[in-house]
Amino acid sequence: MIGYVLAIILIAFCFDFFNGFHDSANSIATIVGTRVLNPLAAVIWAAIFNFAAAFTSSLAVAKAIGGGMINQHVVTPNVILAALLGAIAWDLITWWFGIPSSSSHALIGGYAGAAIAKAGLIGITWGKQWVETLSFIVVSPLIGLAAGFTLMTSVYWIFQRLPARRVDKLFRPGQLFSSALLSYSHGSNDAQKTMGIIVGLLVSVKDKFAIQTGFLHHLYLANNDTVPDWVRLGAYSAMALGTLFGGWRIVHTMGSRITKLRPVGGFCSDTAGASAILLATHFGIPVSTTHTITGSIVGVGATQRLSAVRWGIAGRIVWAWVLTIPASALMAAVLYFILSHVVPL
């Protein structure tokens, strides 16, 4: 049992690595697309600020995932493992096709699917956390769109007398700040979701670990109220490493295929997206950083003219959003049934 649990924790950190790999495009696409930084410098920049969130962000999102969405009485190591594998599978599929789907919603969908496979609908804790999470699938990109549109319109109005080249020159260093803020907000929200999953695992096996002594005895948790430091640092480290490797297919989609961005547009989209994500993190809402930044990019592009946004690409992304939770839930449910026969607990 102990070896199995430790293996699941390792897989959870692998998910965080894939999350950073998959979602690195969110943080660096605009800064690469506008050529403010080259791809290597951009991923290093993003990874640094992903990890910086470990020391300053709250734990509200981790606690919401760890104890607010799934009935803890049905959580077992197999449920956790199936959730993680289902989310990783969906992430890899969407990465392969260059679609910026949500790693966060893949994990939430996988967790729900595995819990339902284990206990039926009573495996889900229907309440505030689910209402907020499902609502923000729609709300977060709209907030990003509105914030990006408003900020870009304000910048146009303030700097309307300056030539476009001079405005871009002014905002090139500003985009370093906005990209760092977006990377920080991504780490502060996304890494916490895996932390919450690991906490749920450690609470679910507390009776098994309670009979152990030494180091292993201290692995278990009595409740979901705390997140051990090693879990926090492990999650943020894995995400930062994943960001370093980057998801270049999605960078291309986010950075140039949705709309053509200049440095001023990159600054506005990153700042708007990061502000919306940090607001959600403050209130403990597990949002999709992918959805939010995509919405802000669309909002910035729409200030030029509606035709500046490639709506066909945007529509394809929206379909990925719609499918993420049910698809990852289905994958996790199938995996749970397989695991329950292979590793009966």
N, C-alpha and C positions, 0 to 999 in steps of 0.2 A: 504493500500500500504506500509506504513512504517513498519508495523509488518512483512509483507511478505518479504521485502528487508532485514530486520534484520535476519529473519530466513534463508535466502539464504546465508548471510554472515557467519552465524553459520555453515551451511552445508559446505561452502568453507573451514572453519577451520577444519571441520571433514574430508574433503578430504585430507588436509595436514596431519592430524593425520594418516589416512590410508596410505598416501604416506610414512611417516616415518616408520610406522608399516611394510609396504610391502617392502620398500627399505632398511630397517635396515640391511638386509642380505648383501647388497652390501658393507657396511662399516665394518661389523664384521665377515663375513664368513671366511675370510682367517685367521684372528687372533684367531678365535675359532677352525678352522680346524687344525691349527698348535699347538694348546693348549698353546699359549702364555698367553691367558686370558681365564677364564671360561666364560660361556655365560652371566651371570649376570653382571660381571665386564665389559665385552665387550660392552653391550648395554648402560651402564652408561657412559662409556668412549665415545662412539659414540654420545650419546645424548648431552653431554657437548659441543663437537666440532660442532655438527649440529647447536646448538643455538649460538655459538660464531660467526658464520658467519653473524649474524644479525647486528653486530656492525662494521664490516669492509668491507663487500662485496659491490660492486656497485649495481645499480638498472637497469642495461642495459637489462637484461633478462625480468624483470617485465614490462618494457616499451615496449619491443618487443611484448610480449603476449597481453598486455593491449590495444595496438593501432595499431600493425603492421600486424596482421594476419586476422582479421575479420572486415568487413565493420561496422563501429560504428553506422551507421544509422539503422542497423537491430538488434542491440543488445537491448534486453529487459530482465527484470528479468526472464521470462520464458526460454529464450535462455540460460542464465547463469545457471539456475537451472537444465535444461535438460543436459547441458554439464557436470556439476558436477556429477549428478546421473549416467549418462552413464559411466563416468570414474571410479566412485566408483564401479559400478557393474562389470566392466571388471577387476579391481584390485582384487576384492573378488574372482572372478572365477579363475584367474591365481594363486592367493595365495592358494586357496583350492587344486589345483593340483600341487602346489610346483614349478610353472614355473616362473622364474625371468623375467617377462615382464616389460615394461616401464610405470610407472605411468605418466611420463611427456607426452609421446605420447598418452596415454589414454585420458589425459585432452585435449590435442590439437585436437585429433580426435573427442572427444565429443563436443568441442566448434565448430568445423567445421560442424559436422553433424547437430547440433541444428540450426546453422546459415543457412545452406542449406535448412533445413526443413521449416524455416521461410520465406526465400526470394529466394530460388533457388541458382544457382551458383554465382549470383552477391553478395551473402552474404559473399563471400570469397574475401579478398584483395590479389590477385595474385601478388607476387613480391618477393623481396629479402628475406624476412623472411621465406616464404614457401620454396623457393629454398634451403636456408641454412638448414632449419629443415629437409626437406626430404632427402637432400644430406647426412646429418650427421647421418641418420639412417644407412647408409652404411659406411660412412667415420669414425665415432667415434669408432666403434669396431675395424676397421682396424688400426686406430691410436693407440688404446690401445694394440692391438696385436703386432704391430711393436715396440712400446715403451717397452712393457713387454719383448719381445724376445731380443731386443737390450740391455736393462738393465741387464737382467739375464745372457746373454752371456758375457757382460763386467765384471760382478761380478765373473763368473766362471774363466775368464782369469786372473783377478787380484789376486784371492785367490786360484789359481790352486794348489799351493804347500801345502796348509793347509788341514788337514783331514776334512771330511764333518761335523763331530760332532762339531769341533771347529768353523767352519764357521757358523753353526746354532746357536751356543752359542753367537757368536759375533752379530748376526742379531736379536736375540730375543728382546733386548731392542729397536733396530732399527725399529722393526715392530710396536711398540707402537707409534712411530713417524709417520710411514707411514699410519697406521690405522686412527690416528687423522687427518692427512692431507686429507685422503679420505673422512672422515666424514665432515670435513670443506667444502670440494669442493662440496659434495652432498648438504649440506645446502645452499651454496652460489648460486647454480643453481636451485635446485628443489623448494625451498620455494618461490622463486621469481615468479614462474609460477602461483601459487594461488594468490599471491599479484596482479599480472597483471589482473587476472580474477575479483577480487574484485574491482579494480580500474575501469575496464570496466563497471561493474555494477553501481558503484556510478556516473560515467559520464552519463550513460544511463538514470538515473532517476533524473538528476539535475533539470529539470523543475518542477518535482513533489515536490522535497525538497525545492525549492526556495521560496515556499510560507510559509514555516514553520519558526518558531522562536526558540530561545534557542539552546540547544545541537543538536537537530535533524537538524536544519538549517545548521550546520557545517559538516554534514555527506556527503553532495553531493560534487562533484568535477567538476570544469569547463572543465577540459581537462585531458589527460593522462600523463601529464608531471611530476606529482608529486605522491609520494606514502606516505600517512599519516603514522606517526610513529606507531599509534595503529594497522594499518594493518600489518606493518613490524613485530612488536613484536608478534602480534597474530599468524601470519603465522609460524614464527620460533618457538614459544612456542609449537604450536600444533604439528609441525613436531618432535620436540625433545621429546615430550610426547609419540608420536607414536613409535619412535625409542626405547624408554624404554620398550615397550611391546614386540617389536621384532616380526619377521616373521620366526619362527623356521623351517618350512618346506623348505623355500627357502635357509636358512642358510645351510642345509644339501646338497642341490643341488650345491650351489656355493662353499662351503667349501671343499667338498670331492668327489662329483660325477663327476665333469667335469675333474679334474685331482688331483692327490695326491700332496699336497704342504708341503714343509718344511718351517721353518721360513725365510730362505733366499728367497725362492720363494714368500712367502706372502709379504715380504718387497718390492720385485721388482714389483709384480703385483699391489699392493696398490699404490706405488709411481708413477708408470707409468700411472695408471688409473686416479689418482688425478691430475697429471700434465696436462693430456689431457682435463679433465673437467674444470680446472681453466683457461686454455687457451681459451676454448669456452666461458666461462662465461665472460671473459675480453672483448670479441668481441660481447657480447649480443646474443649468439646463444643458444637457449634452447635445449640442448642435453639430451640424456638418460644416466644417470649415470649407469644404469643397463647394457646397451649395452657396454659401455666403459670398465667397470671393468671386464665384462665377456670376452671381447676381450683380455684384458691384462692377465687374468688367462690362457686363451688358449695359448697366446704367450709364457708365462713362461713355461707351460707344454710342448710345442713343442720344447724347447731347449734340453730336455732330449731325446726324440724321438717322432715321430708323433703318435706312438701307445700309448704314455702316456696320450694322450687326448682322452676322451671318446666321439668320434665324434657323436655317436647316441644321447647322451644327448645334445650336442652342437647343433645338427640339430633340435632337438625338441624346443630348445630355439629360434633358428632363425625363425622357423615357428611362434612362439608366437610374435616375433618382426614384422613379415610381416603382421600378422592379427590384431595387436593392434589398429592401426588408423582406418581401415575400420570397425572393430567390434565395437569399442567404438562409432564411428560416427553413425553407424546404431542404436545402443541402444539409443543414445541421440536423434536421429531424431524421433524414436518411442515415446520416453518420451515427446518430445516437442509437438507432436500432441495430446498426452493425456492431457498435462498441458494446452494447448491452449483451450481445451474444458472445463476443470475443473476450470481454473483460467483465463478467457479471459481478456486480457489487450489491 
